[in-house]
């Protein structure tokens, strides 16, 4: 697990690359939805994809600067 917290995971170069790739996938999908639909169509899906792209980008930044990225709550 991460440094001092069960809510973080250590980042390896492959983790960082994977989160970057995932973020790019979310962003590309959001861009396609934005280009191919009317304003009222699929707005929730577009917003959700943008949020996930931002979360993945934050993970990449944390990996680069801190060596860890956040995770959700640990199930007990």
PQR file with spaces between the fields and no chain letter, atoms N, CA, C, O and H, PARSE charges and radii, in Angstrom:
ATOM       1  N    UNK     1       0.837   -1.188    0.000 -0.4000 1.5000
ATOM       2  CA   UNK     1       0.000    0.000    0.000 -0.0000 2.0000
ATOM       3  C    UNK     1       0.876    1.243    0.000  0.5500 1.7000
ATOM       4  O    UNK     1       2.099    1.162   -0.105 -0.5500 1.4000
ATOM       5  N    UNK     2       0.223    2.397    0.120 -0.4000 1.5000
ATOM       6  CA   UNK     2       0.902    3.672    0.035 -0.0000 2.0000
ATOM       7  C    UNK     2       1.661    4.036    1.275  0.5500 1.7000
ATOM       8  O    UNK     2       1.680    3.301    2.263 -0.5500 1.4000
ATOM       9  H    UNK     2      -0.771    2.463    0.206  0.4000 1.0000
ATOM      10  N    UNK     3       2.277    5.169    1.205 -0.4000 1.5000
ATOM      11  CA   UNK     3       3.095    5.683    2.290 -0.0000 2.0000
ATOM      12  C    UNK     3       2.221    6.192    3.423  0.5500 1.7000
ATOM      13  O    UNK     3       1.715    7.312    3.358 -0.5500 1.4000
ATOM      14  H    UNK     3       2.261    5.766    0.402  0.4000 1.0000
ATOM      15  N    UNK     4       2.036    5.381    4.464 -0.4000 1.5000
ATOM      16  CA   UNK     4       1.348    5.829    5.656 -0.0000 2.0000
ATOM      17  C    UNK     4      -0.166    5.865    5.608  0.5500 1.7000
ATOM      18  O    UNK     4      -0.787    6.291    6.582 -0.5500 1.4000
ATOM      19  H    UNK     4       2.447    4.471    4.517  0.4000 1.0000
ATOM      20  N    UNK     5      -0.783    5.441    4.530 -0.4000 1.5000
ATOM      21  CA   UNK     5      -2.236    5.521    4.450 -0.0000 2.0000
ATOM      22  C    UNK     5      -2.783    4.373    3.629  0.5500 1.7000
ATOM      23  O    UNK     5      -2.221    4.008    2.596 -0.5500 1.4000
ATOM      24  H    UNK     5      -0.279    5.095    3.739  0.4000 1.0000
ATOM      25  N    UNK     6      -3.889    3.803    4.099 -0.4000 1.5000
ATOM      26  CA   UNK     6      -4.534    2.753    3.326 -0.0000 2.0000
ATOM      27  C    UNK     6      -5.375    3.332    2.195  0.5500 1.7000
ATOM      28  O    UNK     6      -5.962    2.589    1.408 -0.5500 1.4000
ATOM      29  H    UNK     6      -4.345    4.099    4.938  0.4000 1.0000
ATOM      30  N    UNK     7      -5.431    4.657    2.114 -0.4000 1.5000
ATOM      31  CA   UNK     7      -6.214    5.303    1.048 -0.0000 2.0000
ATOM      32  C    UNK     7      -5.330    5.779   -0.092  0.5500 1.7000
ATOM      33  O    UNK     7      -5.790    6.528   -0.954 -0.5500 1.4000
ATOM      34  H    UNK     7      -4.954    5.261    2.753  0.4000 1.0000
ATOM      35  N    UNK     8      -4.069    5.361   -0.116 -0.4000 1.5000
ATOM      36  CA   UNK     8      -3.175    5.668   -1.226 -0.0000 2.0000
ATOM      37  C    UNK     8      -2.475    4.402   -1.677  0.5500 1.7000
ATOM      38  O    UNK     8      -2.339    3.442   -0.917 -0.5500 1.4000
ATOM      39  H    UNK     8      -3.695    4.753    0.583  0.4000 1.0000
ATOM      40  N    UNK     9      -2.038    4.414   -2.911 -0.4000 1.5000
ATOM      41  CA   UNK     9      -1.229    3.325   -3.470 -0.0000 2.0000
ATOM      42  C    UNK     9       0.058    3.913   -4.008  0.5500 1.7000
ATOM      43  O    UNK     9       0.073    5.011   -4.564 -0.5500 1.4000
ATOM      44  H    UNK     9      -2.149    5.193   -3.528  0.4000 1.0000
ATOM      45  N    UNK    10       1.142    3.165   -3.834 -0.4000 1.5000
ATOM      46  CA   UNK    10       2.409    3.575   -4.425 -0.0000 2.0000
ATOM      47  C    UNK    10       2.292    3.558   -5.943  0.5500 1.7000
ATOM      48  O    UNK    10       1.546    2.758   -6.508 -0.5500 1.4000
ATOM      49  H    UNK    10       1.130    2.273   -3.382  0.4000 1.0000
ATOM      50  N    UNK    11       3.025    4.439   -6.592 -0.4000 1.5000
ATOM      51  CA   UNK    11       3.011    4.511   -8.048 -0.0000 2.0000
ATOM      52  C    UNK    11       4.299    3.954   -8.623  0.5500 1.7000
ATOM      53  O    UNK    11       5.400    4.307   -8.201 -0.5500 1.4000
ATOM      54  H    UNK    11       3.631    5.089   -6.134  0.4000 1.0000
ATOM      55  N    UNK    12       4.135    3.093   -9.576 -0.4000 1.5000
ATOM      56  CA   UNK    12       5.255    2.614  -10.366 -0.0000 2.0000
ATOM      57  C    UNK    12       5.189    3.339  -11.710  0.5500 1.7000
ATOM      58  O    UNK    12       4.171    3.959  -12.017 -0.5500 1.4000
ATOM      59  H    UNK    12       3.241    2.806   -9.919  0.4000 1.0000
ATOM      60  N    UNK    13       6.228    3.277  -12.499 -0.4000 1.5000
ATOM      61  CA   UNK    13       6.132    3.870  -13.837 -0.0000 2.0000
ATOM      62  C    UNK    13       4.961    3.306  -14.652  0.5500 1.7000
ATOM      63  O    UNK    13       4.335    4.033  -15.422 -0.5500 1.4000
ATOM      64  H    UNK    13       7.054    2.773  -12.249  0.4000 1.0000
ATOM      65  N    UNK    14       4.667    2.014  -14.481 -0.4000 1.5000
ATOM      66  CA   UNK    14       3.547    1.439  -15.243 -0.0000 2.0000
ATOM      67  C    UNK    14       2.200    1.938  -14.707  0.5500 1.7000
ATOM      68  O    UNK    14       1.256    2.108  -15.479 -0.5500 1.4000
ATOM      69  H    UNK    14       5.176    1.424  -13.855  0.4000 1.0000
ATOM      70  N    UNK    15       2.102    2.175  -13.390 -0.4000 1.5000
ATOM      71  CA   UNK    15       0.874    2.748  -12.829 -0.0000 2.0000
ATOM      72  C    UNK    15       0.637    4.134  -13.417  0.5500 1.7000
ATOM      73  O    UNK    15      -0.464    4.455  -13.863 -0.5500 1.4000
ATOM      74  H    UNK    15       2.869    2.036  -12.763  0.4000 1.0000
ATOM      75  N    UNK    16       1.675    4.935  -13.410 -0.4000 1.5000
ATOM      76  CA   UNK    16       1.573    6.303  -13.935 -0.0000 2.0000
ATOM      77  C    UNK    16       1.178    6.292  -15.414  0.5500 1.7000
ATOM      78  O    UNK    16       0.300    7.045  -15.834 -0.5500 1.4000
ATOM      79  H    UNK    16       2.569    4.674  -13.048  0.4000 1.0000
ATOM      80  N    UNK    17       1.826    5.441  -16.191 -0.4000 1.5000
ATOM      81  CA   UNK    17       1.504    5.350  -17.617 -0.0000 2.0000
ATOM      82  C    UNK    17       0.078    4.856  -17.832  0.5500 1.7000
ATOM      83  O    UNK    17      -0.622    5.330  -18.726 -0.5500 1.4000
ATOM      84  H    UNK    17       2.540    4.829  -15.850  0.4000 1.0000
ATOM      85  N    UNK    18      -0.345    3.906  -17.011 -0.4000 1.5000
ATOM      86  CA   UNK    18      -1.707    3.380  -17.124 -0.0000 2.0000
ATOM      87  C    UNK    18      -2.761    4.426  -16.806  0.5500 1.7000
ATOM      88  O    UNK    18      -3.765    4.530  -17.510 -0.5500 1.4000
ATOM      89  H    UNK    18       0.223    3.520  -16.284  0.4000 1.0000
ATOM      90  N    UNK    19      -2.540    5.208  -15.740 -0.4000 1.5000
ATOM      91  CA   UNK    19      -3.495    6.265  -15.381 -0.0000 2.0000
ATOM      92  C    UNK    19      -3.520    7.350  -16.458  0.5500 1.7000
ATOM      93  O    UNK    19      -4.579    7.897  -16.764 -0.5500 1.4000
ATOM      94  H    UNK    19      -1.724    5.123  -15.168  0.4000 1.0000
ATOM      95  N    UNK    20      -2.354    7.663  -17.034 -0.4000 1.5000
ATOM      96  CA   UNK    20      -2.310    8.647  -18.115 -0.0000 2.0000
ATOM      97  C    UNK    20      -3.088    8.146  -19.330  0.5500 1.7000
ATOM      98  O    UNK    20      -3.858    8.894  -19.932 -0.5500 1.4000
ATOM      99  H    UNK    20      -1.494    7.219  -16.786  0.4000 1.0000
ATOM     100  N    UNK    21      -2.886    6.885  -19.683 -0.4000 1.5000
ATOM     101  CA   UNK    21      -3.615    6.308  -20.824 -0.0000 2.0000
ATOM     102  C    UNK    21      -5.120    6.302  -20.560  0.5500 1.7000
ATOM     103  O    UNK    21      -5.912    6.627  -21.444 -0.5500 1.4000
ATOM     104  H    UNK    21      -2.261    6.277  -19.193  0.4000 1.0000
ATOM     105  N    UNK    22      -5.509    5.929  -19.334 -0.4000 1.5000
ATOM     106  CA   UNK    22      -6.934    5.894  -18.990 -0.0000 2.0000
ATOM     107  C    UNK    22      -7.534    7.295  -19.054  0.5500 1.7000
ATOM     108  O    UNK    22      -8.634    7.475  -19.576 -0.5500 1.4000
ATOM     109  H    UNK    22      -4.865    5.665  -18.616  0.4000 1.0000
ATOM     110  N    UNK    23      -6.820    8.284  -18.527 -0.4000 1.5000
ATOM     111  CA   UNK    23      -7.295    9.668  -18.588 -0.0000 2.0000
ATOM     112  C    UNK    23      -7.483   10.139  -20.021  0.5500 1.7000
ATOM     113  O    UNK    23      -8.468   10.803  -20.345 -0.5500 1.4000
ATOM     114  H    UNK    23      -5.926    8.138  -18.103  0.4000 1.0000
ATOM     115  N    UNK    24      -6.535    9.792  -20.869 -0.4000 1.5000
ATOM     116  CA   UNK    24      -6.645   10.159  -22.287 -0.0000 2.0000
ATOM     117  C    UNK    24      -7.844    9.489  -22.940  0.5500 1.7000
ATOM     118  O    UNK    24      -8.520   10.100  -23.768 -0.5500 1.4000
ATOM     119  H    UNK    24      -5.735    9.253  -20.606  0.4000 1.0000
ATOM     120  N    UNK    25      -8.115    8.234  -22.577 -0.4000 1.5000
ATOM     121  CA   UNK    25      -9.288    7.536  -23.120 -0.0000 2.0000
ATOM     122  C    UNK    25     -10.585    8.235  -22.711  0.5500 1.7000
ATOM     123  O    UNK    25     -11.474    8.451  -23.534 -0.5500 1.4000
ATOM     124  H    UNK    25      -7.565    7.737  -21.905  0.4000 1.0000
ATOM     125  N    UNK    26     -10.678    8.584  -21.428 -0.4000 1.5000
ATOM     126  CA   UNK    26     -11.877    9.285  -20.964 -0.0000 2.0000
ATOM     127  C    UNK    26     -12.038   10.615  -21.693  0.5500 1.7000
ATOM     128  O    UNK    26     -13.142   10.960  -22.115 -0.5500 1.4000
ATOM     129  H    UNK    26      -9.955    8.408  -20.759  0.4000 1.0000
ATOM     130  N    UNK    27     -10.948   11.361  -21.845 -0.4000 1.5000
ATOM     131  CA   UNK    27     -11.015   12.671  -22.498 -0.0000 2.0000
ATOM     132  C    UNK    27     -11.401   12.525  -23.968  0.5500 1.7000
ATOM     133  O    UNK    27     -12.227   13.288  -24.471 -0.5500 1.4000
ATOM     134  H    UNK    27     -10.051   11.080  -21.503  0.4000 1.0000
ATOM     135  N    UNK    28     -10.808   11.549  -24.660 -0.4000 1.5000
ATOM     136  CA   UNK    28     -11.149   11.337  -26.069 -0.0000 2.0000
ATOM     137  C    UNK    28     -12.616   10.954  -26.232  0.5500 1.7000
ATOM     138  O    UNK    28     -13.277   11.429  -27.156 -0.5500 1.4000
ATOM     139  H    UNK    28     -10.137   10.930  -24.251  0.4000 1.0000
ATOM     140  N    UNK    29     -13.132   10.108  -25.353 -0.4000 1.5000
ATOM     141  CA   UNK    29     -14.543    9.716  -25.409 -0.0000 2.0000
ATOM     142  C    UNK    29     -15.450   10.921  -25.156  0.5500 1.7000
ATOM     143  O    UNK    29     -16.466   11.090  -25.829 -0.5500 1.4000
ATOM     144  H    UNK    29     -12.595    9.723  -24.602  0.4000 1.0000
ATOM     145  N    UNK    30     -15.080   11.755  -24.186 -0.4000 1.5000
ATOM     146  CA   UNK    30     -15.874   12.954  -23.898 -0.0000 2.0000
ATOM     147  C    UNK    30     -15.878   13.889  -25.103  0.5500 1.7000
ATOM     148  O    UNK    30     -16.914   14.458  -25.446 -0.5500 1.4000
ATOM     149  H    UNK    30     -14.254   11.618  -23.639  0.4000 1.0000
ATOM     150  N    UNK    31     -14.735   14.045  -25.736 -0.4000 1.5000
ATOM     151  CA   UNK    31     -14.631   14.915  -26.910 -0.0000 2.0000
ATOM     152  C    UNK    31     -15.513   14.398  -28.042  0.5500 1.7000
ATOM     153  O    UNK    31     -16.177   15.183  -28.719 -0.5500 1.4000
ATOM     154  H    UNK    31     -13.894   13.582  -25.457  0.4000 1.0000
ATOM     155  N    UNK    32     -15.525   13.088  -28.252 -0.4000 1.5000
ATOM     156  CA   UNK    32     -16.384   12.516  -29.288 -0.0000 2.0000
ATOM     157  C    UNK    32     -17.856   12.767  -28.993  0.5500 1.7000
ATOM     158  O    UNK    32     -18.621   13.136  -29.885 -0.5500 1.4000
ATOM     159  H    UNK    32     -14.986   12.450  -27.702  0.4000 1.0000
ATOM     160  N    UNK    33     -18.244   12.569  -27.753 -0.4000 1.5000
ATOM     161  CA   UNK    33     -19.639   12.814  -27.376 -0.0000 2.0000
ATOM     162  C    UNK    33     -19.997   14.274  -27.614  0.5500 1.7000
ATOM     163  O    UNK    33     -21.065   14.583  -28.142 -0.5500 1.4000
ATOM     164  H    UNK    33     -17.623   12.270  -27.029  0.4000 1.0000
ATOM     165  N    UNK    34     -19.096   15.168  -27.220 -0.4000 1.5000
ATOM     166  CA   UNK    34     -19.351   16.603  -27.403 -0.0000 2.0000
ATOM     167  C    UNK    34     -19.532   16.954  -28.880  0.5500 1.7000
ATOM     168  O    UNK    34     -20.399   17.754  -29.232 -0.5500 1.4000
ATOM     169  H    UNK    34     -18.229   14.917  -26.791  0.4000 1.0000
ATOM     170  N    UNK    35     -18.719   16.360  -29.731 -0.4000 1.5000
ATOM     171  CA   UNK    35     -18.769   16.667  -31.163 -0.0000 2.0000
ATOM     172  C    UNK    35     -19.960   16.031  -31.876  0.5500 1.7000
ATOM     173  O    UNK    35     -20.460   16.582  -32.857 -0.5500 1.4000
ATOM     174  H    UNK    35     -18.015   15.710  -29.445  0.4000 1.0000
ATOM     175  N    UNK    36     -20.416   14.879  -31.393 -0.4000 1.5000
ATOM     176  CA   UNK    36     -21.409   14.104  -32.135 -0.0000 2.0000
ATOM     177  C    UNK    36     -22.834   14.219  -31.629  0.5500 1.7000
ATOM     178  O    UNK    36     -23.737   13.641  -32.233 -0.5500 1.4000
ATOM     179  H    UNK    36     -20.010   14.432  -30.596  0.4000 1.0000
ATOM     180  N    UNK    37     -23.067   14.934  -30.555 -0.4000 1.5000
ATOM     181  CA   UNK    37     -24.423   14.994  -30.015 -0.0000 2.0000
ATOM     182  C    UNK    37     -24.903   16.430  -29.871  0.5500 1.7000
ATOM     183  O    UNK    37     -24.122   17.381  -29.883 -0.5500 1.4000
ATOM     184  H    UNK    37     -22.332   15.403  -30.065  0.4000 1.0000
ATOM     185  N    UNK    38     -26.195   16.549  -29.735 -0.4000 1.5000
ATOM     186  CA   UNK    38     -26.807   17.843  -29.468 -0.0000 2.0000
ATOM     187  C    UNK    38     -26.521   18.228  -28.020  0.5500 1.7000
ATOM     188  O    UNK    38     -26.127   17.381  -27.219 -0.5500 1.4000
ATOM     189  H    UNK    38     -26.830   15.776  -29.725  0.4000 1.0000
ATOM     190  N    UNK    39     -26.714   19.484  -27.687 -0.4000 1.5000
ATOM     191  CA   UNK    39     -26.413   19.960  -26.336 -0.0000 2.0000
ATOM     192  C    UNK    39     -27.113   19.157  -25.242  0.5500 1.7000
ATOM     193  O    UNK    39     -26.501   18.856  -24.217 -0.5500 1.4000
ATOM     194  H    UNK    39     -27.034   20.173  -28.338  0.4000 1.0000
ATOM     195  N    UNK    40     -28.373   18.807  -25.438 -0.4000 1.5000
ATOM     196  CA   UNK    40     -29.121   18.123  -24.382 -0.0000 2.0000
ATOM     197  C    UNK    40     -28.910   16.609  -24.371  0.5500 1.7000
ATOM     198  O    UNK    40     -29.263   15.941  -23.398 -0.5500 1.4000
ATOM     199  H    UNK    40     -28.870   19.050  -26.270  0.4000 1.0000
ATOM     200  N    UNK    41     -28.346   16.074  -25.430 -0.4000 1.5000
ATOM     201  CA   UNK    41     -28.119   14.629  -25.515 -0.0000 2.0000
ATOM     202  C    UNK    41     -26.845   14.230  -24.772  0.5500 1.7000
ATOM     203  O    UNK    41     -25.794   14.841  -24.966 -0.5500 1.4000
ATOM     204  H    UNK    41     -28.060   16.616  -26.220  0.4000 1.0000
ATOM     205  N    UNK    42     -26.936   13.228  -23.940 -0.4000 1.5000
ATOM     206  CA   UNK    42     -25.777   12.623  -23.293 -0.0000 2.0000
ATOM     207  C    UNK    42     -24.937   13.583  -22.449  0.5500 1.7000
ATOM     208  O    UNK    42     -23.736   13.367  -22.280 -0.5500 1.4000
ATOM     209  H    UNK    42     -27.789   12.732  -23.782  0.4000 1.0000
ATOM     210  N    UNK    43     -25.549   14.627  -21.925 -0.4000 1.5000
ATOM     211  CA   UNK    43     -24.815   15.596  -21.109 -0.0000 2.0000
ATOM     212  C    UNK    43     -24.235   14.926  -19.869  0.5500 1.7000
ATOM     213  O    UNK    43     -23.085   15.180  -19.509 -0.5500 1.4000
ATOM     214  H    UNK    43     -26.524   14.802  -22.062  0.4000 1.0000
ATOM     215  N    UNK    44     -25.014   14.079  -19.215 -0.4000 1.5000
ATOM     216  CA   UNK    44     -24.510   13.405  -18.014 -0.0000 2.0000
ATOM     217  C    UNK    44     -23.313   12.517  -18.338  0.5500 1.7000
ATOM     218  O    UNK    44     -22.348   12.479  -17.575 -0.5500 1.4000
ATOM     219  H    UNK    44     -25.948   13.873  -19.507  0.4000 1.0000
ATOM     220  N    UNK    45     -23.366   11.810  -19.450 -0.4000 1.5000
ATOM     221  CA   UNK    45     -22.238   10.954  -19.842 -0.0000 2.0000
ATOM     222  C    UNK    45     -21.005   11.800  -20.135  0.5500 1.7000
ATOM     223  O    UNK    45     -19.897   11.441  -19.736 -0.5500 1.4000
ATOM     224  H    UNK    45     -24.151   11.841  -20.070  0.4000 1.0000
ATOM     225  N    UNK    46     -21.188   12.907  -20.819 -0.4000 1.5000
ATOM     226  CA   UNK    46     -20.079   13.812  -21.124 -0.0000 2.0000
ATOM     227  C    UNK    46     -19.427   14.319  -19.841  0.5500 1.7000
ATOM     228  O    UNK    46     -18.204   14.288  -19.706 -0.5500 1.4000
ATOM     229  H    UNK    46     -22.088   13.199  -21.143  0.4000 1.0000
ATOM     230  N    UNK    47     -20.241   14.782  -18.911 -0.4000 1.5000
ATOM     231  CA   UNK    47     -19.716   15.317  -17.654 -0.0000 2.0000
ATOM     232  C    UNK    47     -18.993   14.233  -16.867  0.5500 1.7000
ATOM     233  O    UNK    47     -17.918   14.475  -16.319 -0.5500 1.4000
ATOM     234  H    UNK    47     -21.235   14.807  -19.021  0.4000 1.0000
ATOM     235  N    UNK    48     -19.578   13.040  -16.809 -0.4000 1.5000
ATOM     236  CA   UNK    48     -18.952   11.934  -16.085 -0.0000 2.0000
ATOM     237  C    UNK    48     -17.592   11.579  -16.672  0.5500 1.7000
ATOM     238  O    UNK    48     -16.636   11.340  -15.934 -0.5500 1.4000
ATOM     239  H    UNK    48     -20.452   12.844  -17.254  0.4000 1.0000
ATOM     240  N    UNK    49     -17.505   11.544  -17.990 -0.4000 1.5000
ATOM     241  CA   UNK    49     -16.224   11.251  -18.636 -0.0000 2.0000
ATOM     242  C    UNK    49     -15.189   12.342  -18.346  0.5500 1.7000
ATOM     243  O    UNK    49     -14.014   12.042  -18.130 -0.5500 1.4000
ATOM     244  H    UNK    49     -18.281   11.738  -18.590  0.4000 1.0000
ATOM     245  N    UNK    50     -15.620   13.598  -18.340 -0.4000 1.5000
ATOM     246  CA   UNK    50     -14.698   14.695  -18.010 -0.0000 2.0000
ATOM     247  C    UNK    50     -14.195   14.573  -16.575  0.5500 1.7000
ATOM     248  O    UNK    50     -13.016   14.801  -16.304 -0.5500 1.4000
ATOM     249  H    UNK    50     -16.574   13.842  -18.515  0.4000 1.0000
ATOM     250  N    UNK    51     -15.084   14.216  -15.666 -0.4000 1.5000
ATOM     251  CA   UNK    51     -14.688   14.039  -14.258 -0.0000 2.0000
ATOM     252  C    UNK    51     -13.678   12.903  -14.134  0.5500 1.7000
ATOM     253  O    UNK    51     -12.664   13.044  -13.450 -0.5500 1.4000
ATOM     254  H    UNK    51     -16.042   14.031  -15.886  0.4000 1.0000
ATOM     255  N    UNK    52     -13.950   11.786  -14.790 -0.4000 1.5000
ATOM     256  CA   UNK    52     -13.016   10.661  -14.720 -0.0000 2.0000
ATOM     257  C    UNK    52     -11.668   11.008  -15.356  0.5500 1.7000
ATOM     258  O    UNK    52     -10.626   10.572  -14.868 -0.5500 1.4000
ATOM     259  H    UNK    52     -14.773   11.672  -15.346  0.4000 1.0000
ATOM     260  N    UNK    53     -11.680   11.783  -16.433 -0.4000 1.5000
ATOM     261  CA   UNK    53     -10.427   12.232  -17.034 -0.0000 2.0000
ATOM     262  C    UNK    53      -9.651   13.102  -16.052  0.5500 1.7000
ATOM     263  O    UNK    53      -8.431   12.981  -15.945 -0.5500 1.4000
ATOM     264  H    UNK    53     -12.526   12.138  -16.830  0.4000 1.0000
ATOM     265  N    UNK    54     -10.347   13.971  -15.340 -0.4000 1.5000
ATOM     266  CA   UNK    54      -9.696   14.831  -14.351 -0.0000 2.0000
ATOM     267  C    UNK    54      -9.138   14.041  -13.182  0.5500 1.7000
ATOM     268  O    UNK    54      -8.049   14.344  -12.694 -0.5500 1.4000
ATOM     269  H    UNK    54     -11.338   14.068  -15.426  0.4000 1.0000
ATOM     270  N    UNK    55      -9.865   13.035  -12.729 -0.4000 1.5000
ATOM     271  CA   UNK    55      -9.373   12.190  -11.627 -0.0000 2.0000
ATOM     272  C    UNK    55      -8.107   11.451  -12.060  0.5500 1.7000
ATOM     273  O    UNK    55      -7.130   11.393  -11.314 -0.5500 1.4000
ATOM     274  H    UNK    55     -10.750   12.788  -13.125  0.4000 1.0000
ATOM     275  N    UNK    56      -8.130   10.896  -13.250 -0.4000 1.5000
ATOM     276  CA   UNK    56      -6.945   10.185  -13.751 -0.0000 2.0000
ATOM     277  C    UNK    56      -5.766   11.145  -13.895  0.5500 1.7000
ATOM     278  O    UNK    56      -4.631   10.781  -13.588 -0.5500 1.4000
ATOM     279  H    UNK    56      -8.924   10.942  -13.856  0.4000 1.0000
ATOM     280  N    UNK    57      -6.029   12.371  -14.360 -0.4000 1.5000
ATOM     281  CA   UNK    57      -4.960   13.362  -14.483 -0.0000 2.0000
ATOM     282  C    UNK    57      -4.393   13.720  -13.113  0.5500 1.7000
ATOM     283  O    UNK    57      -3.180   13.870  -12.960 -0.5500 1.4000
ATOM     284  H    UNK    57      -6.952   12.666  -14.609  0.4000 1.0000
ATOM     285  N    UNK    58      -5.264   13.855  -12.122 -0.4000 1.5000
ATOM     286  CA   UNK    58      -4.796   14.134  -10.759 -0.0000 2.0000
ATOM     287  C    UNK    58      -3.940   12.987  -10.240  0.5500 1.7000
ATOM     288  O    UNK    58      -2.938   13.221   -9.563 -0.5500 1.4000
ATOM     289  H    UNK    58      -6.249   13.733  -12.247  0.4000 1.0000
ATOM     290  N    UNK    59      -4.318   11.757  -10.547 -0.4000 1.5000
ATOM     291  CA   UNK    59      -3.516   10.602  -10.150 -0.0000 2.0000
ATOM     292  C    UNK    59      -2.120   10.674  -10.767  0.5500 1.7000
ATOM     293  O    UNK    59      -1.127   10.402  -10.092 -0.5500 1.4000
ATOM     294  H    UNK    59      -5.131   11.567  -11.096  0.4000 1.0000
ATOM     295  N    UNK    60      -2.045   11.035  -12.035 -0.4000 1.5000
ATOM     296  CA   UNK    60      -0.752   11.141  -12.727 -0.0000 2.0000
ATOM     297  C    UNK    60       0.112   12.217  -12.068  0.5500 1.7000
ATOM     298  O    UNK    60       1.307   12.010  -11.856 -0.5500 1.4000
ATOM     299  H    UNK    60      -2.852   11.256  -12.584  0.4000 1.0000
ATOM     300  N    UNK    61      -0.483   13.355  -11.749 -0.4000 1.5000
ATOM     301  CA   UNK    61       0.259   14.435  -11.105 -0.0000 2.0000
ATOM     302  C    UNK    61       0.760   13.989   -9.733  0.5500 1.7000
ATOM     303  O    UNK    61       1.917   14.223   -9.387 -0.5500 1.4000
ATOM     304  H    UNK    61      -1.454   13.523  -11.921  0.4000 1.0000
ATOM     305  N    UNK    62      -0.110   13.348   -8.954 -0.4000 1.5000
ATOM     306  CA   UNK    62       0.297   12.864   -7.626 -0.0000 2.0000
ATOM     307  C    UNK    62       1.391   11.806   -7.746  0.5500 1.7000
ATOM     308  O    UNK    62       2.328   11.789   -6.949 -0.5500 1.4000
ATOM     309  H    UNK    62      -1.051   13.158   -9.235  0.4000 1.0000
ATOM     310  N    UNK    63       1.275   10.928   -8.735 -0.4000 1.5000
ATOM     311  CA   UNK    63       2.317    9.928   -8.950 -0.0000 2.0000
ATOM     312  C    UNK    63       3.657   10.599   -9.236  0.5500 1.7000
ATOM     313  O    UNK    63       4.689   10.206   -8.691 -0.5500 1.4000
ATOM     314  H    UNK    63       0.513   10.942   -9.383  0.4000 1.0000
ATOM     315  N    UNK    64       3.631   11.601  -10.084 -0.4000 1.5000
ATOM     316  CA   UNK    64       4.863   12.279  -10.479 -0.0000 2.0000
ATOM     317  C    UNK    64       5.481   13.069   -9.323  0.5500 1.7000
ATOM     318  O    UNK    64       6.699   13.063   -9.144 -0.5500 1.4000
ATOM     319  H    UNK    64       2.793   11.920  -10.527  0.4000 1.0000
ATOM     320  N    UNK    65       4.649   13.740   -8.552 -0.4000 1.5000
ATOM     321  CA   UNK    65       5.157   14.627   -7.505 -0.0000 2.0000
ATOM     322  C    UNK    65       5.316   13.963   -6.150  0.5500 1.7000
ATOM     323  O    UNK    65       6.234   14.303   -5.403 -0.5500 1.4000
ATOM     324  H    UNK    65       3.659   13.745   -8.698  0.4000 1.0000
ATOM     325  N    UNK    66       4.430   13.009   -5.813 -0.4000 1.5000
ATOM     326  CA   UNK    66       4.403   12.426   -4.472 -0.0000 2.0000
ATOM     327  C    UNK    66       4.794   10.957   -4.427  0.5500 1.7000
ATOM     328  O    UNK    66       5.179   10.443   -3.377 -0.5500 1.4000
ATOM     329  H    UNK    66       3.685   12.732   -6.419  0.4000 1.0000
ATOM     330  N    UNK    67       4.694   10.284   -5.566 -0.4000 1.5000
ATOM     331  CA   UNK    67       5.001    8.854   -5.606 -0.0000 2.0000
ATOM     332  C    UNK    67       3.834    7.968   -5.197  0.5500 1.7000
ATOM     333  O    UNK    67       3.988    6.749   -5.121 -0.5500 1.4000
ATOM     334  H    UNK    67       4.381   10.701   -6.419  0.4000 1.0000
ATOM     335  N    UNK    68       2.673    8.552   -4.932 -0.4000 1.5000
ATOM     336  CA   UNK    68       1.458    7.822   -4.577 -0.0000 2.0000
ATOM     337  C    UNK    68       0.259    8.474   -5.260  0.5500 1.7000
ATOM     338  O    UNK    68       0.327    9.618   -5.711 -0.5500 1.4000
ATOM     339  H    UNK    68       2.548    9.542   -4.994  0.4000 1.0000
ATOM     340  N    UNK    69      -0.846    7.717   -5.327 -0.4000 1.5000
ATOM     341  CA   UNK    69      -2.104    8.294   -5.792 -0.0000 2.0000
ATOM     342  C    UNK    69      -3.224    7.821   -4.884  0.5500 1.7000
ATOM     343  O    UNK    69      -3.123    6.764   -4.262 -0.5500 1.4000
ATOM     344  H    UNK    69      -0.900    6.788   -4.961  0.4000 1.0000
ATOM     345  N    UNK    70      -4.274    8.592   -4.808 -0.4000 1.5000
ATOM     346  CA   UNK    70      -5.400    8.300   -3.914 -0.0000 2.0000
ATOM     347  C    UNK    70      -6.229    7.136   -4.443  0.5500 1.7000
ATOM     348  O    UNK    70      -6.299    6.883   -5.646 -0.5500 1.4000
ATOM     349  H    UNK    70      -4.356    9.451   -5.313  0.4000 1.0000
ATOM     350  N    UNK    71      -6.854    6.440   -3.497 -0.4000 1.5000
ATOM     351  CA   UNK    71      -7.806    5.380   -3.844 -0.0000 2.0000
ATOM     352  C    UNK    71      -9.059    5.604   -3.021  0.5500 1.7000
ATOM     353  O    UNK    71      -9.084    6.444   -2.121 -0.5500 1.4000
ATOM     354  H    UNK    71      -6.798    6.646   -2.520  0.4000 1.0000
ATOM     355  N    UNK    72     -10.086    4.854   -3.333 -0.4000 1.5000
ATOM     356  CA   UNK    72     -11.319    4.945   -2.563 -0.0000 2.0000
ATOM     357  C    UNK    72     -11.150    4.299   -1.203  0.5500 1.7000
ATOM     358  O    UNK    72     -10.083    3.775   -0.881 -0.5500 1.4000
ATOM     359  H    UNK    72     -10.065    4.171   -4.063  0.4000 1.0000
ATOM     360  N    UNK    73     -12.210    4.337   -0.403 -0.4000 1.5000
ATOM     361  CA   UNK    73     -12.150    3.719    0.920 -0.0000 2.0000
ATOM     362  C    UNK    73     -11.871    2.224    0.841  0.5500 1.7000
ATOM     363  O    UNK    73     -12.330    1.548   -0.080 -0.5500 1.4000
ATOM     364  H    UNK    73     -13.076    4.763   -0.664  0.4000 1.0000
ATOM     365  N    UNK    74     -11.137    1.726    1.786 -0.4000 1.5000
ATOM     366  CA   UNK    74     -10.838    0.297    1.842 -0.0000 2.0000
ATOM     367  C    UNK    74     -12.023   -0.418    2.488  0.5500 1.7000
ATOM     368  O    UNK    74     -12.471   -0.035    3.569 -0.5500 1.4000
ATOM     369  H    UNK    74     -10.765    2.275    2.534  0.4000 1.0000
ATOM     370  N    UNK    75     -12.525   -1.453    1.824 -0.4000 1.5000
ATOM     371  CA   UNK    75     -13.644   -2.232    2.373 -0.0000 2.0000
ATOM     372  C    UNK    75     -13.148   -3.030    3.571  0.5500 1.7000
ATOM     373  O    UNK    75     -12.068   -3.619    3.536 -0.5500 1.4000
ATOM     374  H    UNK    75     -12.161   -1.764    0.946  0.4000 1.0000
ATOM     375  N    UNK    76     -13.924   -3.041    4.593 -0.4000 1.5000
ATOM     376  CA   UNK    76     -13.541   -3.767    5.815 -0.0000 2.0000
ATOM     377  C    UNK    76     -14.527   -4.858    6.104  0.5500 1.7000
ATOM     378  O    UNK    76     -14.378   -5.580    7.090 -0.5500 1.4000
ATOM     379  H    UNK    76     -14.802   -2.563    4.621  0.4000 1.0000
